[in-house]
Amino acid sequence: MIKVVYNDIENIRLKYVDKYNKRIKLGKIYTIIGIIGLILVTIISLVTLFFDITYRFGIFMIVFSIPLFAGMVMPFTSSKIKKEYSKEVKVKIIEKMMNKYYDNVTYVREEDQTKTIENSRLFSGVIPKACAEDVISGSYNGIYFKMFDVEVKRNFTSNTNSSSVTRRLINNKTNVEDMYELLFKGQWFSFKLNRKLDTSICIKEMIFIDEAIKNTLNEVKVESIEFSKKYRAYASNSQHFFYIFTPSMIEKFIQLDRICDGQIMFSLNNNIVNIGINNGVDSFELDLFKTVNDENLKKLEQQISLAAAIIHDFRFDSYKFDKDQNPLTVNRF
């Protein structure tokens, strides 16, 4: 595991834990005060004539309802403390871990990645602004990459795929509710290969294949039974597809599918590879109640090292994708 000094970060975590516990404790006190007050007001109103005037009874009920309400709400507001902690310290941890695997690393909390999503050609139609979180970029063995968490959605249409999730989005300018479908939520990877392949490839689960893909690319039949049960492959040229997707690479794709526990989307356009893992998970989150040490940060490091693992396993850094080491093959495209 990566060797970093966690003492300062652990002290920050303990301060947030103390803040969280105080908020929860205060919420319990407010709740108890509210409940006891309401009970006493009710009992006194029943056995005495002190509250014979209705408005007095109502005033006291309202007074004790306020702390009761505050006590019930505080556990929900305490969840913000977890997010504040994660936001403050994750950049410090992520940057240290990134330097173990990658060169020229950068980390941005939020960034517009709409163009990246649109250029992948994995989604048809107009894609509203895709604001990505935890955008990490760098290079590994000479391959530039970026990875981030993102939601991809588009305006609702009558031919919306029934398998997609439909939500309502309020347009702040017009105060009108627009329908949109959530197409993707998870982690996104984009790789820039060192060789222009002059071809296009798209791989998605069969339920997510739309007419736009069928109209622009040709379906390619893959011999792998396990692959074909779940995925459909399309390419501008079948020979180019099989040159890139050898049986070994198809097996690596299947292994990635097993590891990530979600729907995998893959596209290659010239020298840009995009891989989306649609699993509904927010990556790079830190648990407020786990000590900051190597053992408890294993999951975070696994998520950060996934880009390096994909480059290595898919051999994006091999001679096949290197324009300098493999000049003769370029003529085949």
MOURFEN-V797509 format. One record per pair of residues at least 24 apart in sequence whose C-alpha atoms are under 7 Angstrom apart, sorted by the first residue. I is the first residue (numbers start at 1). J is the second residue. D is the distance in Angstrom with one decimal. If there is no record, write none. Layout:
i->I j->J d->D
i->I j->J d->D
This chain:
i->1 j->294 d->6.2
i->2 j->97 d->6.7
i->6 j->292 d->6.3
i->6 j->293 d->6.6
i->9 j->89 d->6.7
i->10 j->291 d->6.8
i->10 j->292 d->5.5
i->13 j->85 d->6.9
i->13 j->288 d->6.5
i->16 j->81 d->6.9
i->16 j->85 d->6.5
i->17 j->288 d->6.8
i->20 j->78 d->6.0
i->20 j->81 d->6.4
i->23 j->74 d->6.7
i->23 j->78 d->6.5
i->24 j->74 d->6.6
i->24 j->75 d->5.9
i->27 j->70 d->6.8
i->27 j->71 d->3.9
i->27 j->72 d->6.7
i->27 j->74 d->5.3
i->27 j->75 d->6.9
i->28 j->71 d->5.8
i->30 j->67 d->4.9
i->30 j->68 d->5.8
i->30 j->70 d->6.6
i->30 j->71 d->4.7
i->31 j->67 d->6.2
i->31 j->68 d->4.4
i->31 j->71 d->4.5
i->31 j->72 d->6.5
i->33 j->67 d->6.8
i->34 j->64 d->4.8
i->34 j->65 d->5.8
i->34 j->67 d->5.2
i->34 j->68 d->4.2
i->35 j->68 d->6.4
i->37 j->64 d->5.6
i->38 j->64 d->5.9
i->82 j->288 d->5.9
i->85 j->288 d->7.0
i->86 j->285 d->6.4
i->86 j->286 d->5.4
i->97 j->301 d->6.7
i->98 j->304 d->6.9
i->101 j->305 d->6.8
i->102 j->138 d->6.0
i->102 j->139 d->5.5
i->102 j->140 d->5.2
i->103 j->138 d->5.7
i->103 j->139 d->5.2
i->103 j->140 d->6.4
i->104 j->138 d->5.0
i->104 j->139 d->6.3
i->105 j->137 d->5.6
i->105 j->138 d->4.2
i->106 j->136 d->5.9
i->106 j->137 d->5.4
i->106 j->138 d->6.4
i->107 j->134 d->6.8
i->107 j->135 d->5.7
i->107 j->136 d->4.7
i->107 j->137 d->6.7
i->108 j->134 d->5.8
i->108 j->135 d->5.1
i->108 j->136 d->6.6
i->109 j->133 d->5.6
i->109 j->134 d->4.7
i->109 j->135 d->6.3
i->110 j->134 d->6.1
i->110 j->135 d->6.6
i->111 j->135 d->6.9
i->120 j->267 d->6.2
i->120 j->274 d->6.1
i->122 j->267 d->6.8
i->124 j->212 d->6.3
i->126 j->154 d->6.2
i->127 j->153 d->6.2
i->127 j->154 d->5.0
i->128 j->153 d->6.6
i->128 j->154 d->6.0
i->140 j->308 d->6.3
i->141 j->317 d->6.4
i->143 j->191 d->6.9
i->143 j->192 d->6.3
i->143 j->193 d->6.2
i->143 j->317 d->6.5
i->144 j->191 d->5.9
i->144 j->192 d->5.4
i->145 j->190 d->5.5
i->145 j->191 d->4.4
i->145 j->192 d->6.3
i->146 j->189 d->5.9
i->146 j->190 d->5.4
i->146 j->191 d->6.8
i->147 j->188 d->5.4
i->147 j->189 d->4.4
i->147 j->190 d->6.4
i->148 j->187 d->5.6
i->148 j->188 d->5.3
i->148 j->189 d->6.8
i->149 j->186 d->5.5
i->149 j->187 d->4.5
i->149 j->188 d->6.1
i->149 j->282 d->6.5
i->149 j->283 d->6.7
i->150 j->185 d->5.9
i->150 j->186 d->5.9
i->150 j->187 d->6.4
i->150 j->188 d->7.0
i->151 j->184 d->5.5
i->151 j->185 d->4.4
i->151 j->186 d->6.8
i->152 j->182 d->6.2
i->152 j->183 d->5.4
i->152 j->184 d->4.9
i->152 j->185 d->6.5
i->153 j->180 d->6.5
i->153 j->181 d->5.5
i->153 j->182 d->4.5
i->153 j->183 d->5.1
i->153 j->184 d->6.9
i->154 j->180 d->5.5
i->154 j->181 d->5.7
i->154 j->182 d->7.0
i->155 j->179 d->6.2
i->155 j->180 d->4.3
i->155 j->181 d->6.4
i->156 j->180 d->4.3
i->156 j->181 d->5.6
i->184 j->278 d->5.6
i->185 j->278 d->5.4
i->185 j->279 d->6.5
i->185 j->280 d->4.8
i->186 j->277 d->5.7
i->186 j->278 d->4.8
i->186 j->279 d->5.3
i->186 j->280 d->4.9
i->186 j->281 d->5.4
i->186 j->282 d->6.5
i->187 j->276 d->6.0
i->187 j->277 d->5.3
i->187 j->278 d->6.9
i->188 j->275 d->6.0
i->188 j->276 d->4.5
i->188 j->277 d->6.3
i->189 j->274 d->5.7
i->189 j->275 d->5.1
i->189 j->276 d->6.2
i->190 j->273 d->5.7
i->190 j->274 d->4.5
i->190 j->275 d->6.4
i->191 j->272 d->5.7
i->191 j->273 d->5.0
i->191 j->274 d->6.4
i->192 j->271 d->5.9
i->192 j->272 d->4.8
i->192 j->273 d->6.5
i->193 j->271 d->5.0
i->193 j->272 d->6.2
i->193 j->316 d->6.7
i->193 j->321 d->6.4
i->194 j->271 d->7.0
i->194 j->321 d->6.2
i->194 j->322 d->5.4
i->194 j->323 d->6.2
i->195 j->271 d->5.9
i->195 j->321 d->5.3
i->195 j->322 d->5.3
i->195 j->323 d->4.7
i->196 j->270 d->5.2
i->196 j->271 d->4.7
i->197 j->270 d->4.9
i->197 j->271 d->5.9
i->197 j->333 d->6.5
i->198 j->270 d->4.6
i->198 j->333 d->6.2
i->199 j->236 d->6.1
i->199 j->269 d->6.1
i->199 j->270 d->5.3
i->200 j->235 d->5.6
i->200 j->236 d->5.4
i->200 j->268 d->5.3
i->200 j->269 d->4.6
i->200 j->270 d->6.4
i->201 j->234 d->5.7
i->201 j->235 d->4.3
i->201 j->236 d->6.6
i->201 j->241 d->6.9
i->201 j->267 d->5.3
i->201 j->268 d->4.9
i->201 j->269 d->6.7
i->202 j->233 d->5.9
i->202 j->234 d->5.1
i->202 j->235 d->6.3
i->202 j->266 d->5.7
i->202 j->267 d->4.4
i->202 j->268 d->6.6
i->203 j->231 d->6.7
i->203 j->232 d->5.7
i->203 j->233 d->4.5
i->203 j->234 d->6.3
i->203 j->265 d->5.9
i->203 j->266 d->5.0
i->203 j->267 d->6.3
i->204 j->231 d->5.5
i->204 j->232 d->5.7
i->204 j->233 d->6.9
i->204 j->264 d->6.6
i->204 j->265 d->4.9
i->204 j->266 d->6.6
i->205 j->230 d->5.6
i->205 j->231 d->4.2
i->205 j->232 d->6.0
i->205 j->263 d->6.9
i->206 j->230 d->6.5
i->206 j->231 d->5.5
i->206 j->232 d->5.5
i->227 j->254 d->6.6
i->249 j->314 d->6.1
i->252 j->313 d->6.6
i->252 j->314 d->6.8
